[in-house]
């Protein structure tokens, strides 16, 4: 049916802001299901990787932790030091023979 100006059946407001179309909604649902299946077996998978390649398992575990534990943000510290460092002198005296310093 062609567009007819003034037709009462037309949604003049359009799609609401943030509303997903069907294909986007289907894709998100498919990805969510795949992620849930992966999460169910992730500890077993990491254990298998750890047996073959412990370094890779640690790298993967650290990467996964970024999604669980928030990273600490940088903090800027401002302070004024009102004390002066006094001169420090160190005297090194070697006494004895060279054989005393060997183990």
Buried (B, 14 or more C-beta within 10 A) or exposed (E): EEEEEEEEEEEEEEEEEEEEEEEEEEEEEEEEEEEEEEEEEEEEEBEEBBEEEEEEBEEBEEEEEEEEEEEEEEEEEEEEEEEEEEEEEEEEEEEEEEEEEEE
